Amino acid sequence: DIVMTQTPLSSPVTLGQPASISCRSSQSLVHSDGNTYLSWLQQRPGQPPRLLIYKISNRFSGVPDRFSGSGAGTDFTLKISRVEAEDVGVYYCMQATQSGYTFGQGTKLEIK
Amino acid sequence: EVQLVESGEGLVQPGGSLRLSCAASGFSFSTYAMHWVRQAPGKGLEYVSAISSNGDSTYYADSVKGRFTISRDNSKNTLYLQMGSLRAEDMAVYYCARGYSGSYYTDPLFHWGKGTTVTVSS
């Protein structure tokens, strides 16, 4: 199985300031079709997960443009340009390149 | 609007069985692969099982292989997860999810249900 490792596990951020979460995979996520199936999900307190970003950098429908994804191969980053109160929650990276999708441990974003 | 509504929540003794359902609406259910993901209390997300759009192909995590069975009824727009030989470590919120493909390979999980809770305890 591909192991997904996120850093940091907790991120206190000031409202209006940027935030960044890293995700590293134990092997390359480049699929034989040339795509990289790395997604980012947000889980607000008491809510189900919600897709933010798929295939590294594609924002899902309705996701604010302050969220952006980047990276390649085994190293990926989720950035929030200006954190808002509604962004509090846990963020997960997820790989869908290899069957038996796997998730990072989660990064808890909280307001300072 | 895509809607996924899980049901079947329950308290089961270790070794018992339970069937979860996921009712889908707002899209052509028979076109898409479907997935189950679970989350133990206070823990992260774990991918459990998946089924192709026509039901011919299935996937199971090692942790549930031989105990859980995924199936679907495209005439009823419903996904199922039959769980047997339940263990304490199966206790979790179970989410159904849909991607953008008829195959469960390389299928980012676009839409999620709100989840249904399985409690395993004597």
gemmi code that builds the backbone of each chain (N, CA, C; Angstrom):
import gemmi

chains = {
    "A": [
        ("ASP", (0.834, -1.201, 0.000), (0.000, 0.000, 0.000), (0.867, 1.249, 0.000)),
        ("ILE", (0.355, 2.291, -0.608), (1.067, 3.574, -0.605), (0.767, 4.285, 0.706)),
        ("VAL", (1.818, 4.686, 1.393), (1.667, 5.406, 2.656), (1.726, 6.907, 2.382)),
        ("MET", (0.757, 7.621, 2.924), (0.657, 9.070, 2.761), (1.008, 9.721, 4.100)),
        ("THR", (1.969, 10.633, 4.084), (2.435, 11.273, 5.317), (2.243, 12.772, 5.222)),
        ("GLN", (1.473, 13.324, 6.148), (1.192, 14.761, 6.142), (1.995, 15.478, 7.217)),
        ("THR", (2.375, 16.701, 6.914), (2.987, 17.595, 7.898), (2.496, 19.015, 7.660)),
        ("PRO", (2.265, 19.780, 8.734), (2.249, 19.326, 10.125), (0.966, 18.574, 10.437)),
        ("LEU", (0.863, 18.034, 11.625), (-0.372, 17.379, 12.039), (-1.339, 18.370, 12.669)),
        ("SER", (-0.780, 19.520, 13.085), (-1.604, 20.579, 13.635), (-1.054, 21.905, 13.156)),
        ("SER", (-1.952, 22.823, 12.803), (-1.506, 24.093, 12.241), (-2.366, 25.235, 12.789)),
        ("PRO", (-1.850, 25.937, 13.799), (-2.569, 27.121, 14.287), (-2.266, 28.304, 13.369)),
        ("VAL", (-3.313, 28.932, 12.891), (-3.145, 30.017, 11.919), (-3.967, 31.228, 12.340)),
        ("THR", (-3.449, 32.399, 12.061), (-4.170, 33.649, 12.313), (-5.120, 33.910, 11.151)),
        ("LEU", (-6.326, 34.348, 11.468), (-7.292, 34.679, 10.419), (-6.686, 35.676, 9.432)),
        ("GLY", (-6.899, 35.419, 8.153), (-6.386, 36.296, 7.118), (-4.974, 35.972, 6.667)),
        ("GLN", (-4.310, 35.091, 7.400), (-2.949, 34.690, 7.047), (-2.976, 33.406, 6.212)),
        ("PRO", (-1.893, 33.150, 5.477), (-1.846, 31.913, 4.670), (-1.569, 30.681, 5.518)),
        ("ALA", (-1.921, 29.535, 4.964), (-1.619, 28.247, 5.591), (-1.175, 27.264, 4.512)),
        ("SER", (-0.338, 26.338, 4.931), (0.191, 25.369, 3.974), (0.293, 24.002, 4.643)),
        ("ILE", (-0.109, 22.972, 3.925), (-0.035, 21.601, 4.417), (0.704, 20.766, 3.375)),
        ("SER", (1.626, 19.947, 3.846), (2.403, 19.094, 2.945), (1.964, 17.644, 3.044)),
        ("CYS", (2.131, 16.950, 1.960), (1.770, 15.533, 1.892), (2.826, 14.822, 1.058)),
        ("ARG", (3.362, 13.767, 1.597), (4.372, 12.989, 0.868), (3.899, 11.546, 0.749)),
        ("SER", (4.056, 10.978, -0.431), (3.675, 9.584, -0.646), (4.912, 8.696, -0.657)),
        ("SER", (4.720, 7.434, -0.275), (5.846, 6.499, -0.174), (6.336, 6.034, -1.542)),
        ("GLN", (5.552, 6.280, -2.583), (5.999, 6.026, -3.943), (5.306, 6.995, -4.881)),
        ("SER", (5.836, 7.107, -6.069), (5.298, 8.076, -7.014), (3.807, 7.829, -7.267)),
        ("LEU", (3.064, 8.928, -7.351), (1.638, 8.836, -7.627), (1.307, 9.051, -9.104)),
        ("VAL", (2.332, 9.076, -9.944), (2.086, 9.213, -11.380), (1.569, 7.884, -11.911)),
        ("HIS", (0.374, 7.917, -12.465), (-0.247, 6.716, -13.008), (0.282, 6.446, -14.409)),
        ("SER", (0.097, 5.235, -14.872), (0.548, 4.867, -16.221), (-0.185, 5.665, -17.301)),
        ("ASP", (-1.334, 6.270, -16.949), (-2.049, 7.094, -17.933), (-1.521, 8.527, -17.960)),
        ("GLY", (-0.510, 8.806, -17.126), (0.126, 10.123, -17.115), (-0.444, 11.080, -16.082)),
        ("ASN", (-1.588, 10.723, -15.506), (-2.191, 11.579, -14.487), (-1.675, 11.217, -13.091)),
        ("THR", (-1.824, 12.173, -12.191), (-1.446, 11.970, -10.789), (-2.695, 12.160, -9.951)),
        ("TYR", (-3.134, 11.071, -9.321), (-4.431, 11.095, -8.630), (-4.252, 11.405, -7.146)),
        ("LEU", (-3.905, 12.648, -6.894), (-3.741, 13.139, -5.537), (-4.834, 14.162, -5.269)),
        ("SER", (-5.598, 13.908, -4.215), (-6.702, 14.779, -3.846), (-6.485, 15.346, -2.446)),
        ("TRP", (-7.182, 16.444, -2.185), (-7.241, 17.029, -0.847), (-8.704, 17.101, -0.429)),
        ("LEU", (-8.965, 16.698, 0.806), (-10.313, 16.760, 1.358), (-10.308, 17.578, 2.634)),
        ("GLN", (-11.429, 18.211, 2.896), (-11.632, 18.991, 4.117), (-12.737, 18.321, 4.937)),
        ("GLN", (-12.531, 18.218, 6.226), (-13.599, 17.726, 7.098), (-13.795, 18.725, 8.230)),
        ("ARG", (-14.858, 19.487, 8.131), (-15.203, 20.420, 9.196), (-15.735, 19.641, 10.388)),
        ("PRO", (-15.690, 20.221, 11.588), (-16.166, 19.506, 12.783), (-17.595, 19.015, 12.621)),
        ("GLY", (-17.796, 17.715, 12.868), (-19.129, 17.136, 12.808), (-19.681, 16.933, 11.414)),
        ("GLN", (-18.850, 17.130, 10.402), (-19.304, 17.019, 9.012), (-18.603, 15.876, 8.293)),
        ("PRO", (-19.177, 15.398, 7.187), (-18.453, 14.406, 6.373), (-17.321, 15.082, 5.612)),
        ("PRO", (-16.406, 14.299, 5.100), (-15.353, 14.885, 4.252), (-15.962, 15.520, 3.011)),
        ("ARG", (-15.225, 16.492, 2.485), (-15.650, 17.225, 1.292), (-14.426, 17.367, 0.400)),
        ("LEU", (-14.582, 17.073, -0.884), (-13.456, 17.190, -1.810), (-13.149, 18.652, -2.093)),
        ("LEU", (-11.878, 19.009, -1.979), (-11.439, 20.363, -2.337), (-10.711, 20.371, -3.681)),
        ("ILE", (-9.732, 19.493, -3.790), (-8.800, 19.487, -4.925), (-8.646, 18.055, -5.419)),
        ("TYR", (-8.590, 17.855, -6.737), (-8.299, 16.529, -7.282), (-7.249, 16.630, -8.377)),
        ("LYS", (-6.573, 15.551, -8.647), (-5.464, 15.509, -9.606), (-4.529, 16.689, -9.383)),
        ("ILE", (-4.050, 16.772, -8.172), (-3.029, 17.726, -7.684), (-3.542, 19.157, -7.531)),
        ("SER", (-4.188, 19.680, -8.579), (-4.410, 21.127, -8.584), (-5.785, 21.563, -9.103)),
        ("ASN", (-6.662, 20.619, -9.374), (-7.980, 20.975, -9.903), (-8.965, 21.215, -8.757)),
        ("ARG", (-9.450, 22.447, -8.677), (-10.431, 22.755, -7.628), (-11.775, 22.157, -7.981)),
        ("PHE", (-12.410, 21.505, -7.009), (-13.732, 20.929, -7.233), (-14.761, 22.052, -7.281)),
        ("SER", (-15.915, 21.729, -7.856), (-16.992, 22.692, -8.001), (-17.347, 23.347, -6.671)),
        ("GLY", (-17.411, 24.687, -6.664), (-17.836, 25.417, -5.483), (-16.730, 25.697, -4.473)),
        ("VAL", (-15.538, 25.214, -4.716), (-14.428, 25.431, -3.770), (-13.834, 26.818, -4.010)),
        ("PRO", (-13.706, 27.619, -2.960), (-13.163, 28.976, -3.136), (-11.748, 28.967, -3.709)),
        ("ASP", (-11.423, 30.007, -4.452), (-10.112, 30.040, -5.110), (-8.963, 30.359, -4.150)),
        ("ARG", (-9.255, 30.560, -2.873), (-8.155, 30.715, -1.916), (-7.480, 29.373, -1.628)),
        ("PHE", (-8.121, 28.264, -2.053), (-7.515, 26.938, -1.933), (-6.787, 26.597, -3.231)),
        ("SER", (-5.547, 26.139, -3.095), (-4.812, 25.725, -4.286), (-3.932, 24.535, -3.953)),
        ("GLY", (-3.703, 23.691, -4.959), (-2.864, 22.526, -4.777), (-1.727, 22.523, -5.773)),
        ("SER", (-0.613, 21.954, -5.347), (0.546, 21.872, -6.227), (1.358, 20.642, -5.874)),
        ("GLY", (2.377, 20.398, -6.695), (3.274, 19.283, -6.415), (3.412, 18.346, -7.586)),
        ("ALA", (4.211, 17.306, -7.384), (4.447, 16.315, -8.424), (5.122, 15.100, -7.813)),
        ("GLY", (4.933, 13.940, -8.448), (5.645, 12.739, -8.028), (5.233, 12.227, -6.662)),
        ("THR", (5.995, 12.623, -5.645), (5.711, 12.159, -4.283), (5.475, 13.291, -3.287)),
        ("ASP", (5.602, 14.526, -3.722), (5.491, 15.665, -2.809), (4.435, 16.651, -3.267)),
        ("PHE", (3.512, 16.936, -2.349), (2.358, 17.749, -2.708), (2.050, 18.742, -1.591)),
        ("THR", (1.397, 19.841, -1.968), (1.093, 20.899, -1.016), (-0.304, 21.443, -1.253)),
        ("LEU", (-1.015, 21.669, -0.161), (-2.275, 22.410, -0.185), (-2.009, 23.767, 0.451)),
        ("LYS", (-2.415, 24.812, -0.238), (-2.238, 26.165, 0.303), (-3.587, 26.862, 0.417)),
        ("ILE", (-3.742, 27.575, 1.507), (-4.889, 28.453, 1.688), (-4.317, 29.864, 1.731)),
        ("SER", (-4.726, 30.701, 0.814), (-4.075, 32.012, 0.683), (-4.390, 32.929, 1.874)),
        ("ARG", (-5.624, 32.909, 2.321), (-6.034, 33.722, 3.479), (-7.068, 32.921, 4.252)),
        ("VAL", (-6.678, 32.450, 5.416), (-7.540, 31.568, 6.188), (-8.766, 32.316, 6.723)),
        ("GLU", (-9.929, 31.686, 6.561), (-11.167, 32.222, 7.117), (-11.655, 31.285, 8.218)),
        ("ALA", (-12.550, 31.784, 9.042), (-13.042, 31.002, 10.185), (-13.666, 29.677, 9.740)),
        ("GLU", (-14.314, 29.668, 8.587), (-14.983, 28.459, 8.098), (-13.999, 27.391, 7.622)),
        ("ASP", (-12.713, 27.717, 7.575), (-11.709, 26.746, 7.118), (-11.233, 25.828, 8.242)),
        ("VAL", (-11.689, 26.093, 9.460), (-11.303, 25.242, 10.593), (-11.777, 23.810, 10.349)),
        ("GLY", (-10.885, 22.861, 10.614), (-11.235, 21.470, 10.414), (-9.985, 20.639, 10.201)),
        ("VAL", (-10.195, 19.428, 9.716), (-9.083, 18.531, 9.431), (-8.977, 18.333, 7.917)),
        ("TYR", (-7.757, 18.409, 7.430), (-7.492, 18.264, 6.002), (-6.732, 16.968, 5.752)),
        ("TYR", (-7.188, 16.238, 4.735), (-6.579, 14.966, 4.378), (-6.112, 14.991, 2.932)),
        ("CYS", (-4.930, 14.440, 2.685), (-4.573, 14.123, 1.309), (-4.972, 12.665, 1.066)),
        ("MET", (-5.208, 12.339, -0.182), (-5.654, 11.006, -0.533), (-5.099, 10.637, -1.906)),
        ("GLN", (-4.607, 9.401, -2.031), (-4.138, 8.959, -3.341), (-5.134, 7.971, -3.931)),
        ("ALA", (-5.408, 8.144, -5.224), (-6.271, 7.226, -5.948), (-5.526, 6.648, -7.158)),
        ("THR", (-4.210, 6.724, -7.129), (-3.414, 6.188, -8.233), (-3.384, 4.672, -8.205)),
        ("GLN", (-3.291, 4.124, -6.999), (-3.232, 2.676, -6.823), (-4.499, 2.232, -6.122)),
        ("SER", (-5.089, 1.126, -6.576), (-6.322, 0.666, -5.938), (-6.052, 0.362, -4.472)),
        ("GLY", (-7.103, 0.584, -3.678), (-6.883, 0.566, -2.236), (-6.414, 1.942, -1.840)),
        ("TYR", (-7.268, 2.949, -2.152), (-6.881, 4.330, -1.904), (-6.418, 4.497, -0.452)),
        ("THR", (-5.483, 5.393, -0.248), (-4.995, 5.642, 1.100), (-4.991, 7.130, 1.391)),
        ("PHE", (-5.114, 7.430, 2.667), (-5.245, 8.802, 3.141), (-4.069, 9.165, 4.047)),
        ("GLY", (-3.745, 10.441, 4.080), (-2.830, 10.924, 5.095), (-3.506, 10.887, 6.458)),
        ("GLN", (-2.708, 11.155, 7.503), (-3.237, 11.069, 8.874), (-4.184, 12.197, 9.214)),
        ("GLY", (-4.124, 13.249, 8.416), (-4.955, 14.420, 8.682), (-4.153, 15.534, 9.342)),
        ("THR", (-4.460, 16.764, 8.963), (-3.861, 17.951, 9.563), (-4.972, 18.816, 10.116)),
        ("LYS", (-4.891, 19.086, 11.402), (-5.930, 19.894, 12.050), (-5.580, 21.366, 11.920)),
        ("LEU", (-6.440, 22.102, 11.240), (-6.259, 23.545, 11.084), (-7.108, 24.251, 12.128)),
        ("GLU", (-6.463, 25.077, 12.944), (-7.197, 25.802, 13.964), (-6.759, 27.261, 13.962)),
        ("ILE", (-7.613, 28.083, 14.504), (-7.350, 29.520, 14.535), (-6.616, 29.865, 15.829)),
        ("LYS", (-5.569, 30.678, 15.691), (-4.814, 31.116, 16.873), (-5.673, 32.010, 17.748)),
    ],
    "B": [
        ("GLU", (-28.904, 17.822, -8.198), (-27.893, 17.788, -7.129), (-27.638, 16.345, -6.707)),
        ("VAL", (-26.371, 15.983, -6.645), (-26.001, 14.634, -6.208), (-26.307, 14.478, -4.724)),
        ("GLN", (-27.041, 13.417, -4.399), (-27.304, 13.123, -2.985), (-27.005, 11.657, -2.716)),
        ("LEU", (-26.320, 11.434, -1.609), (-26.011, 10.085, -1.144), (-26.447, 10.011, 0.312)),
        ("VAL", (-27.367, 9.093, 0.603), (-27.910, 8.999, 1.952), (-27.722, 7.582, 2.478)),
        ("GLU", (-26.831, 7.478, 3.462), (-26.570, 6.184, 4.067), (-27.612, 5.864, 5.135)),
        ("SER", (-27.852, 4.565, 5.334), (-28.750, 4.110, 6.393), (-28.282, 2.726, 6.850)),
        ("GLY", (-28.901, 2.249, 7.925), (-28.535, 0.938, 8.449), (-27.780, 1.000, 9.761)),
        ("GLU", (-27.707, 2.218, 10.294), (-26.990, 2.424, 11.570), (-27.458, 1.432, 12.621)),
        ("GLY", (-26.483, 0.968, 13.453), (-26.908, 0.066, 14.503), (-25.821, -0.333, 15.471)),
        ("LEU", (-26.284, -0.922, 16.547), (-25.418, -1.489, 17.582), (-25.427, -3.006, 17.389)),
        ("VAL", (-24.253, -3.576, 17.232), (-24.140, -5.007, 16.956), (-23.126, -5.617, 17.910)),
        ("GLN", (-23.393, -6.848, 18.312), (-22.424, -7.546, 19.156), (-21.263, -8.042, 18.310)),
        ("PRO", (-20.105, -8.190, 18.922), (-18.972, -8.778, 18.181), (-19.386, -10.115, 17.582)),
        ("GLY", (-19.006, -10.310, 16.337), (-19.389, -11.519, 15.618), (-20.686, -11.388, 14.859)),
        ("GLY", (-21.404, -10.299, 15.081), (-22.696, -10.096, 14.441), (-22.593, -9.542, 13.033)),
        ("SER", (-23.772, -9.295, 12.441), (-23.866, -8.813, 11.057), (-24.733, -7.567, 10.986)),
        ("LEU", (-24.503, -6.808, 9.923), (-25.289, -5.598, 9.694), (-25.204, -5.278, 8.210)),
        ("ARG", (-26.271, -4.734, 7.653), (-26.238, -4.297, 6.259), (-26.464, -2.798, 6.184)),
        ("LEU", (-25.542, -2.130, 5.540), (-25.660, -0.697, 5.289), (-26.181, -0.476, 3.879)),
        ("SER", (-26.927, 0.610, 3.717), (-27.424, 1.004, 2.400), (-27.022, 2.437, 2.119)),
        ("CYS", (-26.936, 2.752, 0.844), (-26.651, 4.126, 0.414), (-27.582, 4.422, -0.757)),
        ("ALA", (-28.565, 5.272, -0.515), (-29.521, 5.639, -1.550), (-28.992, 6.836, -2.323)),
        ("ALA", (-28.924, 6.682, -3.636), (-28.364, 7.722, -4.489), (-29.452, 8.411, -5.295)),
        ("SER", (-29.283, 9.708, -5.504), (-30.211, 10.462, -6.339), (-29.488, 11.639, -6.955)),
        ("GLY", (-30.089, 12.200, -8.012), (-29.524, 13.378, -8.648), (-28.524, 13.078, -9.744)),
        ("PHE", (-28.319, 11.809, -10.041), (-27.406, 11.436, -11.119), (-27.754, 10.040, -11.614)),
        ("SER", (-27.170, 9.648, -12.715), (-27.404, 8.330, -13.284), (-26.555, 7.306, -12.538)),
        ("PHE", (-27.154, 6.680, -11.540), (-26.427, 5.810, -10.612), (-25.669, 4.702, -11.333)),
        ("SER", (-26.282, 4.117, -12.349), (-25.680, 2.971, -13.031), (-24.438, 3.330, -13.832)),
        ("THR", (-24.126, 4.617, -13.935), (-22.966, 5.077, -14.708), (-21.690, 5.110, -13.886)),
        ("TYR", (-21.817, 5.146, -12.564), (-20.663, 5.432, -11.723), (-20.280, 4.287, -10.784)),
        ("ALA", (-18.964, 4.125, -10.596), (-18.480, 3.266, -9.526), (-18.854, 3.907, -8.189)),
        ("MET", (-18.901, 3.088, -7.162), (-19.236, 3.581, -5.832), (-18.248, 3.020, -4.818)),
        ("HIS", (-18.088, 3.754, -3.720), (-17.058, 3.434, -2.742), (-17.622, 3.529, -1.327)),
        ("TRP", (-17.011, 2.770, -0.414), (-17.270, 2.915, 1.026), (-15.952, 3.302, 1.714)),
        ("VAL", (-16.053, 4.306, 2.576), (-14.919, 4.772, 3.385), (-15.413, 4.846, 4.816)),
        ("ARG", (-14.565, 4.490, 5.783), (-15.007, 4.555, 7.170), (-14.055, 5.394, 8.011)),
        ("GLN", (-14.580, 5.811, 9.162), (-13.815, 6.650, 10.076), (-14.129, 6.214, 11.502)),
        ("ALA", (-13.176, 5.583, 12.141), (-13.336, 5.180, 13.536), (-13.396, 6.425, 14.418)),
        ("PRO", (-14.001, 6.322, 15.586), (-14.149, 7.490, 16.464), (-12.818, 8.189, 16.729)),
        ("GLY", (-12.753, 9.472, 16.406), (-11.561, 10.274, 16.650), (-10.374, 9.940, 15.764)),
        ("LYS", (-10.598, 9.136, 14.727), (-9.495, 8.703, 13.859), (-9.646, 9.265, 12.446)),
        ("GLY", (-8.716, 8.859, 11.587), (-8.725, 9.316, 10.207), (-9.584, 8.434, 9.316)),
        ("LEU", (-9.421, 8.629, 8.023), (-10.246, 7.956, 7.026), (-9.580, 6.669, 6.546)),
        ("GLU", (-10.407, 5.634, 6.357), (-9.919, 4.341, 5.872), (-10.800, 3.873, 4.717)),
        ("TYR", (-10.172, 3.567, 3.601), (-10.884, 3.082, 2.417), (-11.260, 1.627, 2.636)),
        ("VAL", (-12.532, 1.309, 2.420), (-13.030, -0.017, 2.768), (-13.297, -0.897, 1.553)),
        ("SER", (-14.084, -0.380, 0.608), (-14.545, -1.232, -0.482), (-15.021, -0.377, -1.645)),
        ("ALA", (-15.081, -1.007, -2.818), (-15.562, -0.299, -4.003), (-16.185, -1.288, -4.969)),
        ("ILE", (-17.039, -0.764, -5.857), (-17.712, -1.605, -6.843), (-17.830, -0.825, -8.134)),
        ("SER", (-17.642, -1.514, -9.243), (-17.746, -0.858, -10.537), (-19.201, -0.518, -10.848)),
        ("SER", (-19.393, 0.251, -11.898), (-20.727, 0.744, -12.220), (-21.724, -0.383, -12.491)),
        ("ASN", (-21.276, -1.464, -13.128), (-22.199, -2.566, -13.428), (-22.159, -3.680, -12.385)),
        ("GLY", (-21.323, -3.503, -11.369), (-21.271, -4.472, -10.274), (-20.383, -5.676, -10.530)),
        ("ASP", (-19.735, -5.715, -11.704), (-18.940, -6.890, -12.059), (-17.606, -6.981, -11.330)),
        ("SER", (-17.136, -5.849, -10.870), (-15.816, -5.813, -10.259), (-15.890, -5.161, -8.893)),
        ("THR", (-15.200, -5.775, -7.917), (-15.227, -5.245, -6.561), (-13.819, -5.207, -5.971)),
        ("TYR", (-13.677, -4.356, -4.960), (-12.415, -4.245, -4.231), (-12.718, -4.251, -2.746)),
        ("TYR", (-11.838, -4.891, -1.970), (-11.952, -4.882, -0.512), (-10.601, -4.624, 0.113)),
        ("ALA", (-10.599, -3.801, 1.150), (-9.386, -3.650, 1.941), (-9.105, -4.972, 2.650)),
        ("ASP", (-7.839, -5.233, 2.903), (-7.462, -6.478, 3.580), (-8.166, -6.625, 4.919)),
        ("SER", (-8.418, -5.492, 5.577), (-9.010, -5.508, 6.917), (-10.444, -6.030, 6.926)),
        ("VAL", (-11.107, -6.044, 5.758), (-12.511, -6.485, 5.719), (-12.730, -7.634, 4.745)),
        ("LYS", (-11.706, -8.018, 4.008), (-11.840, -9.065, 2.996), (-12.314, -10.369, 3.634)),
        ("GLY", (-13.303, -10.976, 3.012), (-13.866, -12.216, 3.525), (-14.966, -12.029, 4.549)),
        ("ARG", (-15.140, -10.798, 5.028), (-16.174, -10.520, 6.033), (-17.244, -9.566, 5.503)),
        ("PHE", (-16.854, -8.662, 4.627), (-17.785, -7.669, 4.072), (-18.049, -7.992, 2.602)),
        ("THR", (-19.260, -7.658, 2.149), (-19.621, -7.819, 0.744), (-20.285, -6.546, 0.251)),
        ("ILE", (-19.736, -5.977, -0.798), (-20.324, -4.795, -1.417), (-21.185, -5.245, -2.595)),
        ("SER", (-22.297, -4.568, -2.778), (-23.165, -4.881, -3.905), (-23.965, -3.634, -4.255)),
        ("ARG", (-24.665, -3.694, -5.362), (-25.484, -2.567, -5.767), (-26.696, -3.076, -6.533)),
        ("ASP", (-27.766, -2.287, -6.473), (-28.970, -2.558, -7.250), (-29.224, -1.319, -8.091)),
        ("ASN", (-28.823, -1.385, -9.337), (-28.946, -0.204, -10.192), (-30.408, 0.146, -10.495)),
        ("SER", (-31.298, -0.819, -10.354), (-32.721, -0.525, -10.573), (-33.308, 0.262, -9.405)),
        ("LYS", (-32.650, 0.163, -8.250), (-33.122, 0.885, -7.053), (-32.200, 2.044, -6.683)),
        ("ASN", (-31.179, 2.295, -7.494), (-30.220, 3.367, -7.203), (-29.651, 3.252, -5.793)),
        ("THR", (-29.288, 2.048, -5.421), (-28.852, 1.814, -4.047), (-27.584, 0.964, -4.001)),
        ("LEU", (-26.676, 1.372, -3.130), (-25.434, 0.671, -2.847), (-25.570, 0.004, -1.485)),
        ("TYR", (-24.947, -1.161, -1.335), (-25.027, -1.884, -0.074), (-23.642, -2.281, 0.426)),
        ("LEU", (-23.565, -2.476, 1.733), (-22.387, -3.079, 2.334), (-22.883, -4.064, 3.386)),
        ("GLN", (-22.756, -5.351, 3.078), (-23.121, -6.395, 4.027), (-21.892, -6.694, 4.879)),
        ("MET", (-22.036, -6.472, 6.162), (-20.901, -6.648, 7.071), (-21.151, -7.840, 7.978)),
        ("GLY", (-20.185, -8.755, 8.061), (-20.311, -9.919, 8.906), (-19.087, -10.101, 9.797)),
        ("SER", (-19.223, -10.998, 10.763), (-18.118, -11.272, 11.707), (-17.538, -9.976, 12.242)),
        ("LEU", (-18.426, -9.077, 12.667), (-17.988, -7.746, 13.063), (-17.103, -7.771, 14.298)),
        ("ARG", (-16.122, -6.876, 14.278), (-15.143, -6.769, 15.360), (-15.207, -5.370, 15.944)),
        ("ALA", (-14.612, -5.210, 17.104), (-14.587, -3.882, 17.734), (-13.935, -2.857, 16.815)),
        ("GLU", (-12.940, -3.285, 16.074), (-12.215, -2.346, 15.200), (-13.006, -1.951, 13.952)),
        ("ASP", (-14.176, -2.557, 13.741), (-15.043, -2.141, 12.635), (-15.965, -0.993, 13.035)),
        ("MET", (-15.968, -0.660, 14.317), (-16.821, 0.413, 14.801), (-16.359, 1.736, 14.184)),
        ("ALA", (-17.280, 2.407, 13.483), (-16.907, 3.601, 12.737), (-18.147, 4.251, 12.136)),
        ("VAL", (-17.947, 5.449, 11.617), (-18.922, 6.051, 10.715), (-18.559, 5.579, 9.308)),
        ("TYR", (-19.542, 5.084, 8.600), (-19.328, 4.574, 7.248), (-19.928, 5.556, 6.241)),
        ("TYR", (-19.098, 5.996, 5.317), (-19.522, 6.931, 4.277), (-19.555, 6.227, 2.925)),
        ("CYS", (-20.586, 6.505, 2.132), (-20.511, 6.103, 0.734), (-20.069, 7.328, -0.065)),
        ("ALA", (-19.414, 7.062, -1.177), (-18.873, 8.145, -1.982), (-18.916, 7.771, -3.454)),
        ("ARG", (-18.959, 8.800, -4.278), (-18.991, 8.625, -5.728), (-17.919, 9.465, -6.375)),
        ("GLY", (-17.298, 8.912, -7.409), (-16.285, 9.662, -8.133), (-16.829, 10.187, -9.442)),
        ("TYR", (-15.988, 10.054, -10.516), (-16.439, 10.538, -11.820), (-16.355, 9.471, -12.907)),
        ("SER", (-16.179, 8.214, -12.477), (-15.906, 7.160, -13.450), (-16.756, 5.933, -13.180)),
        ("GLY", (-16.880, 5.088, -14.194), (-17.571, 3.817, -14.020), (-16.672, 2.757, -13.400)),
        ("SER", (-15.394, 3.047, -13.387), (-14.417, 2.132, -12.778), (-13.964, 2.703, -11.451)),
        ("TYR", (-13.680, 1.839, -10.486), (-13.207, 2.350, -9.194), (-11.705, 2.574, -9.177)),
        ("TYR", (-11.059, 2.340, -10.305), (-9.642, 2.679, -10.412), (-9.507, 4.161, -10.722)),
        ("THR", (-8.565, 4.811, -10.094), (-8.279, 6.229, -10.354), (-9.548, 7.062, -10.390)),
        ("ASP", (-10.330, 6.972, -9.336), (-11.649, 7.604, -9.299), (-11.742, 8.518, -8.078)),
        ("PRO", (-11.289, 9.764, -8.187), (-11.323, 10.674, -7.037), (-12.726, 10.755, -6.447)),
        ("LEU", (-12.824, 10.838, -5.152), (-14.116, 10.773, -4.471), (-14.752, 12.153, -4.427)),
        ("PHE", (-15.567, 12.444, -5.422), (-16.150, 13.767, -5.598), (-17.256, 14.058, -4.584)),
        ("HIS", (-18.123, 13.099, -4.384), (-19.314, 13.335, -3.580), (-19.371, 12.330, -2.443)),
        ("TRP", (-19.756, 12.810, -1.270), (-19.816, 11.984, -0.074), (-21.194, 12.099, 0.569)),
        ("GLY", (-21.635, 11.001, 1.176), (-22.827, 11.069, 2.000), (-22.477, 11.582, 3.390)),
        ("LYS", (-23.471, 11.706, 4.243), (-23.259, 12.201, 5.608), (-22.791, 11.099, 6.556)),
        ("GLY", (-22.934, 9.850, 6.151), (-22.423, 8.750, 6.951), (-23.466, 8.102, 7.841)),
        ("THR", (-23.187, 6.856, 8.224), (-24.038, 6.130, 9.157), (-23.129, 5.398, 10.142)),
        ("THR", (-23.567, 5.333, 11.391), (-22.689, 4.868, 12.468), (-22.911, 3.393, 12.789)),
        ("VAL", (-21.801, 2.673, 12.853), (-21.829, 1.273, 13.260), (-21.111, 1.147, 14.592)),
        ("THR", (-21.814, 0.623, 15.572), (-21.236, 0.409, 16.898), (-21.151, -1.078, 17.149)),
        ("VAL", (-19.980, -1.541, 17.507), (-19.774, -2.964, 17.786), (-19.397, -3.086, 19.255)),
        ("SER", (-20.295, -3.674, 20.021), (-20.070, -3.774, 21.457), (-20.979, -4.837, 22.048)),
        ("SER", (-20.478, -5.488, 23.094), (-21.302, -6.483, 23.781), (-22.042, -5.830, 24.946)),
    ],
}
model = gemmi.Model(1)
for chain_id, residues in chains.items():
    chain = gemmi.Chain(chain_id)
    for i, (resn, *xyz) in enumerate(residues, 1):
        res = gemmi.Residue()
        res.name, res.seqid = resn, gemmi.SeqId(i, " ")
        for name, pos in zip(("N", "CA", "C"), xyz):
            atom = gemmi.Atom()
            atom.name, atom.element = name, gemmi.Element(name[0])
            atom.pos, atom.b_iso = gemmi.Position(*pos), 0.0
            res.add_atom(atom)
        chain.add_residue(res)
    model.add_chain(chain)
structure = gemmi.Structure()
structure.add_model(model)
structure.setup_entities()
